[in-house]
């Protein structure tokens, strides 16, 4: 009986050792990684991509770029004739003759509020300059030649720089003006020559845009 018990214990010990050896030689189980979750949230996945604003370059061209300025200037220039009594570099001498002519001819003295100016020869008042063409166009001082302002017969002191074909730097005493061929010119010239033999008529192109 004792012999059987010893054999049974021996067999049990052998089986236990074999089982432990088999367990130690087995490969460790492979760890299975869980699939990575999508990092985009549901809101991000359903939100449309922001629209890219299209940059439109403004055109640097102007409607005036292709304009024929010479043709425009010619269209805004008209031939006017003037009856002139004197041309002088002295404003005081011109003003004296103008007052004398107004008295003798009976023409109204109309100086247009012009006054001497070293930079422009003559200039309109500052408030008049700032109001020309609606304002913001003409700086003071500024002289605009006379065209069809007021009466055809008058006496005025003008500045030769404003008239095409006139020698620059002279104050001129004008007693009449009108479009080329206007009979008022011949009439005023004859009346003027009764007192001033050297009175003469001259025609030139005058700007008819914003002005007086």
C-alpha positions as CSV (number, residue, x, y, z in Angstrom):
1,X,0.0,0.0,0.0
2,X,2.7,2.4,0.9
3,X,4.5,1.5,-2.4
4,X,1.4,2.5,-4.4
5,X,1.1,5.7,-2.6
6,X,4.7,6.6,-3.4
7,X,4.2,5.8,-7.1
8,X,1.1,7.9,-7.2
9,X,2.9,10.9,-5.8
10,X,5.8,10.5,-8.2
11,X,3.4,10.4,-11.2
12,X,1.5,13.5,-9.9
13,X,4.7,15.5,-9.5
14,X,5.9,14.5,-13.0
15,X,2.6,15.7,-14.6
16,X,2.7,19.0,-12.7
17,X,6.3,19.7,-13.8
18,X,5.4,18.9,-17.5
19,X,2.5,21.3,-17.4
20,X,4.5,24.2,-16.0
21,X,7.2,23.6,-18.6
22,X,4.7,23.7,-21.4
23,X,3.2,26.9,-20.1
24,X,6.6,28.6,-19.9
25,X,7.5,27.7,-23.4
26,X,4.2,29.0,-24.9
27,X,4.4,32.5,-26.8
28,X,2.7,35.4,-25.0
29,X,-0.6,36.4,-26.5
30,X,-0.3,39.2,-29.2
31,X,-1.9,42.4,-28.1
32,X,-4.4,43.7,-30.7
33,X,-4.4,47.5,-31.0
34,X,-7.8,49.0,-31.2
35,X,-8.5,50.9,-34.4
36,X,-7.7,54.6,-34.2
37,X,-10.7,56.8,-33.9
38,X,-11.4,59.4,-36.5
39,X,-10.0,62.7,-35.0
40,X,-12.6,64.8,-36.9
41,X,-15.6,65.7,-34.9
42,X,-19.0,65.3,-36.4
43,X,-19.4,69.1,-36.7
44,X,-16.0,69.5,-38.4
45,X,-16.9,66.7,-40.9
46,X,-20.2,68.3,-41.8
47,X,-19.0,72.0,-41.9
48,X,-18.2,73.1,-45.5
49,X,-14.7,74.6,-46.2
50,X,-14.7,78.4,-46.1
51,X,-15.0,80.1,-49.4
52,X,-12.0,81.9,-50.7
53,X,-12.8,85.4,-51.6
54,X,-11.8,86.2,-55.1
55,X,-9.7,89.4,-55.3
56,X,-10.7,91.5,-58.2
57,X,-8.1,94.1,-59.2
58,X,-9.5,97.5,-59.8
59,X,-8.9,98.8,-63.3
60,X,-6.3,101.6,-63.3
61,X,-7.6,102.9,-66.7
62,X,-9.8,105.9,-66.9
63,X,-12.4,107.0,-69.4
64,X,-10.2,109.9,-70.0
65,X,-7.1,107.9,-70.9
66,X,-8.1,107.4,-74.5
67,X,-9.5,110.9,-74.8
68,X,-8.2,113.2,-77.6
69,X,-7.3,116.2,-75.4
70,X,-6.2,118.3,-78.3
71,X,-9.5,117.8,-80.1
72,X,-11.4,118.5,-76.8
73,X,-9.4,121.7,-76.3
74,X,-10.2,122.8,-79.8
75,X,-13.9,122.1,-79.4
76,X,-13.9,124.2,-76.2
77,X,-12.0,127.1,-77.8
78,X,-13.9,129.8,-79.8
79,X,-12.6,132.7,-81.8
80,X,-13.4,136.0,-80.2
81,X,-12.5,139.5,-81.3
82,X,-11.5,142.3,-79.0
83,X,-11.2,146.1,-79.4
84,X,-8.1,147.2,-77.6
85,X,-7.1,150.8,-76.7
86,X,-3.7,150.2,-75.1
87,X,-1.3,147.5,-73.9
88,X,1.2,148.3,-71.2
89,X,3.3,146.7,-68.5
90,X,1.9,149.1,-65.9
91,X,-1.4,148.2,-64.3
92,X,-1.8,151.8,-63.1
93,X,-1.4,153.2,-66.6
94,X,-3.9,150.7,-67.9
95,X,-6.5,151.5,-65.2
96,X,-6.1,155.2,-65.9
97,X,-6.8,154.7,-69.6
98,X,-9.8,152.4,-68.8
99,X,-11.4,155.0,-66.6
100,X,-10.8,157.7,-69.2
101,X,-12.3,155.6,-71.9
102,X,-15.4,154.7,-69.9
103,X,-16.0,158.4,-69.4
104,X,-15.5,159.4,-73.0
105,X,-17.2,156.4,-74.7
106,X,-20.0,156.0,-72.2
107,X,-19.2,152.3,-71.8
108,X,-19.6,150.8,-68.3
109,X,-16.4,150.1,-66.4
110,X,-16.4,146.4,-65.7
111,X,-13.1,145.2,-64.1
112,X,-14.7,141.8,-63.0
113,X,-13.2,142.3,-59.6
114,X,-9.7,141.6,-61.0
115,X,-6.8,142.9,-59.1
116,X,-3.0,142.9,-59.8
117,X,-1.0,139.8,-58.7
118,X,2.7,139.2,-59.0
119,X,2.3,135.5,-59.9
120,X,-0.5,135.7,-62.5
121,X,-0.5,139.3,-63.5
122,X,-4.2,139.6,-62.6
123,X,-6.4,137.4,-60.4
124,X,-10.0,137.0,-59.6
125,X,-10.9,137.2,-55.9
126,X,-10.1,134.2,-53.8
127,X,-13.8,133.4,-53.2
128,X,-14.5,133.5,-56.9
129,X,-11.6,131.2,-57.7
130,X,-12.7,128.7,-55.1
131,X,-16.2,128.6,-56.6
132,X,-15.3,128.1,-60.3
133,X,-16.8,124.9,-61.8
134,X,-18.5,124.1,-58.5
135,X,-15.3,124.5,-56.4
136,X,-12.1,122.5,-55.8
137,X,-10.8,123.0,-59.3
138,X,-9.1,126.3,-59.4
139,X,-6.6,127.6,-56.8
140,X,-6.0,131.2,-56.0
141,X,-4.5,133.3,-57.5
142,X,-6.0,132.6,-61.0
143,X,-6.7,134.7,-64.1
144,X,-9.4,133.7,-66.6
145,X,-9.5,135.6,-69.9
146,X,-12.7,137.4,-70.8
147,X,-15.0,135.7,-73.3
148,X,-18.8,136.3,-73.5
149,X,-19.1,137.8,-70.0
150,X,-21.7,140.5,-69.7
151,X,-22.2,143.3,-72.3
152,X,-20.5,143.4,-75.7
153,X,-19.4,147.0,-75.1
154,X,-17.6,147.7,-71.8
155,X,-14.3,148.8,-70.5
156,X,-12.0,146.3,-68.8
157,X,-8.4,145.7,-67.9
158,X,-7.3,142.2,-68.9
159,X,-3.9,140.4,-69.0
160,X,-2.4,139.3,-72.3
161,X,-1.1,136.0,-71.0
162,X,-4.6,134.6,-71.1
163,X,-5.1,135.2,-74.8
164,X,-3.5,133.1,-77.6
165,X,-1.3,135.1,-79.9
166,X,-0.9,138.1,-77.5
167,X,2.6,139.1,-76.3
168,X,2.9,138.0,-72.7
169,X,3.2,140.3,-69.7
170,X,0.9,143.2,-70.8
171,X,-2.1,144.8,-69.3
172,X,-4.6,145.5,-72.0
173,X,-7.6,147.9,-72.0
174,X,-10.5,146.2,-73.8
175,X,-13.6,148.2,-74.7
176,X,-15.6,145.5,-76.6
177,X,-15.6,141.8,-77.4
178,X,-17.7,139.4,-79.4
179,X,-17.5,136.3,-81.6
180,X,-15.5,136.7,-84.7
181,X,-17.5,138.6,-87.3
182,X,-19.8,140.2,-84.8
183,X,-20.7,143.7,-86.2
184,X,-20.4,145.1,-82.6
185,X,-16.6,144.9,-83.0
186,X,-16.5,147.2,-86.1
187,X,-18.9,149.6,-84.4
188,X,-16.9,149.8,-81.2
189,X,-13.7,150.2,-83.1
190,X,-15.0,153.2,-85.0
191,X,-16.3,154.8,-81.9
192,X,-13.0,154.3,-80.0
193,X,-10.8,155.7,-82.8
194,X,-12.6,159.0,-82.5
195,X,-10.7,159.4,-79.2
196,X,-7.9,156.9,-79.5
197,X,-6.4,156.7,-83.0
198,X,-4.2,153.7,-82.1
199,X,-7.2,151.6,-81.1
200,X,-7.3,148.2,-82.9
201,X,-9.2,144.9,-83.1
202,X,-7.6,141.5,-82.6
203,X,-9.0,138.0,-82.8
204,X,-7.8,135.0,-80.9
205,X,-9.0,131.7,-79.5
206,X,-10.6,131.9,-76.1
207,X,-11.3,129.0,-73.8
208,X,-15.1,128.5,-73.3
209,X,-15.1,126.0,-70.5
210,X,-15.6,126.8,-66.8
211,X,-14.7,130.4,-66.4
212,X,-16.1,133.9,-66.6
